[in-house]
Amino acid sequence: QVQLVESGGGLVQAGGSLRLSCAASGSISSINAMGWYRQAPGKERELVAAMSSRDSTYYADSAKGRFTISRDNAKNTLYLQMNSLKPEDTAMYYCAGGTVIFEYDYWGQGTQVTVSS
């Protein structure tokens, strides 16, 4: 089994920055690809950013130029640096991991990001 625990969410003013972290533990050898998703109230969950086993990165149009996904393999941690935050970025952010990118087997509990105008 794999456990994913997100942290770093909070309340920030528009234009501010946050860095989310996702710490992985357990059978992490089964994780090759990871990603960040978000879900706002009343909306479907959507992809924010993803990273493949070869460190290729993918971003939603809404995240391009503002968010950066990265990982530290030595710490088994995935990050999402979010800059120039907007009120529409307000959502619960979830970390996901699995063998194949976009087909994730494991999910964290989420961390709330709230951007005030």
MOVENBEL-V651975 format. One record per residue. N is the residue number from 1. RES is the residue in one small letter. PHI is phi in whole degrees, -180 to 180 (999 if undefined). PSI is psi in degrees with one decimal (999 if undefined). BURIAL is b if it has 24 or more other ideal C-beta (glycine too) atoms within 12 Angstrom, else e. Layout:
n	res	phi	psi	burial
N	RES	PHI	PSI	BURIAL
N	RES	PHI	PSI	BURIAL
This chain:
n	res	phi	psi	burial
1	q	999	156.9	e
2	v	-126	138.1	b
3	q	-115	133.4	e
4	l	-121	127.1	b
5	v	-127	117.1	b
6	e	-89	153.7	b
7	s	-156	168.2	b
8	g	104	-6.7	b
9	g	-72	171.8	b
10	g	165	-167.2	e
11	l	-102	129.3	e
12	v	-143	151.2	b
13	q	-79	154.9	e
14	a	-55	137.2	e
15	g	92	-11.6	e
16	g	-82	-175.4	e
17	s	-132	152.6	e
18	l	-143	152.0	b
19	r	-122	118.0	b
20	l	-90	146.1	b
21	s	-125	149.6	b
22	c	-135	109.2	b
23	a	-93	127.2	b
24	a	-104	140.9	b
25	s	-146	166.7	e
26	g	96	-139.3	e
27	s	-82	63.8	e
28	i	-71	-13.4	b
29	s	-64	-17.5	e
30	s	-84	-4.6	e
31	i	-101	117.4	b
32	n	-111	-28.0	b
33	a	-131	147.8	b
34	m	-143	162.0	b
35	g	-158	169.6	b
36	w	-119	134.5	b
37	y	-126	164.9	b
38	r	-144	155.2	b
39	q	-142	120.1	e
40	a	-93	157.3	e
41	p	-56	129.6	e
42	g	78	3.6	e
43	k	-121	162.1	e
44	e	-78	156.7	e
45	r	-67	139.3	e
46	e	-135	150.7	b
47	l	-69	137.6	b
48	v	-106	-52.7	b
49	a	-159	154.5	b
50	a	-148	156.1	b
51	m	-135	130.9	b
52	s	-85	177.6	e
53	s	-65	-22.6	e
54	r	-100	16.2	e
55	d	69	18.4	e
56	s	-71	143.0	e
57	t	-117	148.9	b
58	y	-135	141.6	e
59	y	-134	144.4	b
60	a	-68	152.6	b
61	d	-56	-35.5	e
62	s	-69	-19.2	e
63	a	-101	-18.5	b
64	k	-60	132.6	e
65	g	85	-12.2	e
66	r	-120	-34.0	b
67	f	-110	148.7	b
68	t	-135	125.6	b
69	i	-97	139.9	b
70	s	-155	167.9	e
71	r	-146	153.0	b
72	d	-117	101.9	e
73	n	-64	-31.7	e
74	a	-65	-29.5	e
75	k	-102	-0.1	e
76	n	53	44.3	b
77	t	-130	136.3	b
78	l	-105	143.5	b
79	y	-125	157.2	b
80	l	-138	106.4	b
81	q	-86	122.7	b
82	m	-119	118.3	b
83	n	-117	163.8	e
84	s	51	47.7	e
85	l	-65	146.4	b
86	k	-122	156.2	b
87	p	-55	-33.1	e
88	e	-71	-6.2	e
89	d	-83	-5.6	b
90	t	-62	123.2	b
91	a	-177	171.5	b
92	m	-87	128.7	b
93	y	-105	130.4	b
94	y	-119	141.9	b
95	c	-97	142.3	b
96	a	-136	149.6	b
97	g	-147	154.2	b
98	g	-179	-170.9	b
99	t	-79	-37.6	e
100	v	-119	135.8	e
101	i	-62	139.8	b
102	f	72	-2.8	e
103	e	-124	76.2	e
104	y	-91	141.5	b
105	d	-98	-22.8	e
106	y	-127	142.3	b
107	w	-136	145.4	b
108	g	-85	179.6	b
109	q	-85	-15.4	e
110	g	100	155.4	b
111	t	-136	134.5	b
112	q	-84	132.3	b
113	v	-118	125.4	b
114	t	-127	123.7	b
115	v	-113	119.2	b
116	s	-94	148.7	e
117	s	-90	999	e
